[in-house]
Amino acid sequence: MTKRGEYVYEWPRPMVAADAAVFGFFAGKAKLLLVNRRNEPFKGKWCLPGGFVNIDEELDNAVARELAEETALTGVRLEQVHTFGRCGRDPRGRVITVTYMGIVGEDKPKVEAGDDAAQAQWFDIEKMPTDLAFDHNDVTKFVIRKLKRRKVYKLNVNGR
């Protein structure tokens, strides 16, 4: 094993992922972009677009890369909103994910699945699938609550 730097220790370390919760407003309804997993674990289940951060990659770049690879969406302004790290959230090992949130206008609704996503689709936030991969049921509830507290939600959905 090649060590990087003087202070590298020989104990297991967690993996880091970055996930994108991207919302769009279409015909007065708020929708959340999900992808359907092409591979195990959770093959065939819906989840947020995202994936592992490369060793030499900044978090902001990782989430933008994963969003583009899995949905073809680029240029979305994403802000870091929460870190999820419950033990056991990913069967592949100890994974901590940094979740980002973004909003796109009606001019950017077209998505196309790619990389390890079999499908990419917008879901009405009031009619979300209930059996999401990983801990994304909890993650999506968190980001939806966060969205509903924002002025942009009130303006686009409630008209005030």
N, C-alpha and C positions, 0 to 999 in steps of 0.2 A: 504494500500500500504506500503510495506516495503522499507525503504530508505536505500540506500547504501552510507554511508559516511555522513559527517556533512553538506556538501555543495550541497545538492540535492534540486532543486527548483521545484515548482508545476506548471510549464507551459509546453505546448506541445513541444516535441522534434522531430527532423526528424529521420527517419530510415536510416540506412547505408547499402549499398549493395556493392558487389565486383563483377566485370565482367571480363571475360578473352577473349581477342582477340588473338586467337592462329592461326598462319599462318604456312602453309607447302608449300614446293616447290615440285611439282610432274611433271615430264616430261617438265621442263622448264616453268611451269605455277605456279604463286602464288595463293594459295587458302586460304580461311578463313573458320574456323570451326564455324558453327551455329547449334543451336538446335531448334527444333520445339516444341512449348509449349504444354504440355499435359493438362494444367488447365487454367482457367480464372485467371486474365484478359489476353486477347489476345490469347485465346486457338486456336491452329492451325497456329499461326504466327511464323515466324522464328525470332530468336534473338541470341545474344551472350550468351554463357553459363555463369551463374552467379546467385547470390541470396543474401539474407540477411546475414549480419554479426551477429553472435551470440554475446550476451552481454559480454562474457568472452573470445572472440576469437580475435587473432591478424588478421589484414587485409590480410597479406601474407598467413596465414593459411586458412582463409575463401575462398579466391579465388582458392587456390589449392584444397580445399575440394569440392567446387561447381563444378569445372572442372572435378574432378574425379567422383563425383556423377552423373553428367549429361552426360558425354561422355566416361568415363572409362580411360581417359588419366591421367597418373601420371608421376611424375618426370620431368615435363616441367619447364624450367627456365622461370619465369615470372617477368617482371619488371613493376613497377607502371609508367603509362604514362600520365594520366590525370584524373581529377575529373569532373563529370558532375552533375549539381545540379539545372537545370532550374525548377522552380515551375511548377507543372502540368505534369511532365515527366512520372509519374506513377499514375494511377487512385486509387491506394490503400492508397495514402497519400503522405506526403512530404518525398521523397526519394532522397538521395545523393548517387551516385555510384562512386566508385574508380575503374578506368579501368586499367587493366594490359595487357601487350602484351608479347607474347612468340612466338618462332619459333621452329618447330620440323623438323627433317630430314625425308627423305623418308622411313626410317626404322620404323617410328611411325605413319603411316597414319590410322591404324585401330581404329575406334571409335565405341562405342556402347552406345545407349541412355539408360538412367536410371533416377531414381528419378522422377522429374516433367518434364523431356524431353521425348516427344513421339518419336523423331528421332534426330539423330546427323549426320551431313553431311558436307563435304567439298564443298565450292563454289568458283569457279574461281572469283578472285577479279574484273575482267572486266565484269562479268555477274552476279552481285549480285541481289538477290530479291529486289524489290523496296518498298515493303510494310512491313517493319520490325516492330516488337513490340516495345512498349515504344518509346524512342527517338533514337533507334539503327540505323536508317538511318543516322543520324548525327554522331553518335559514330563510326560507321564503316567507313564512309567517312574520319573522323579524323585519325583513326588508319591506314587506307590504305595509306593516304598521308604520314603519319609518316614512314611507311614501305618503300615506294618508295624512300624516301630520304636516306635510309640506304645502305651501301655497299653490304650487303648480298643479297638485292633485285637485285641490278645491276649485281652482279656476277651470280645469279641463273636464272635471266630472260633475261638479255641483253647479258650475257656472257662476260662482261667486268668489 
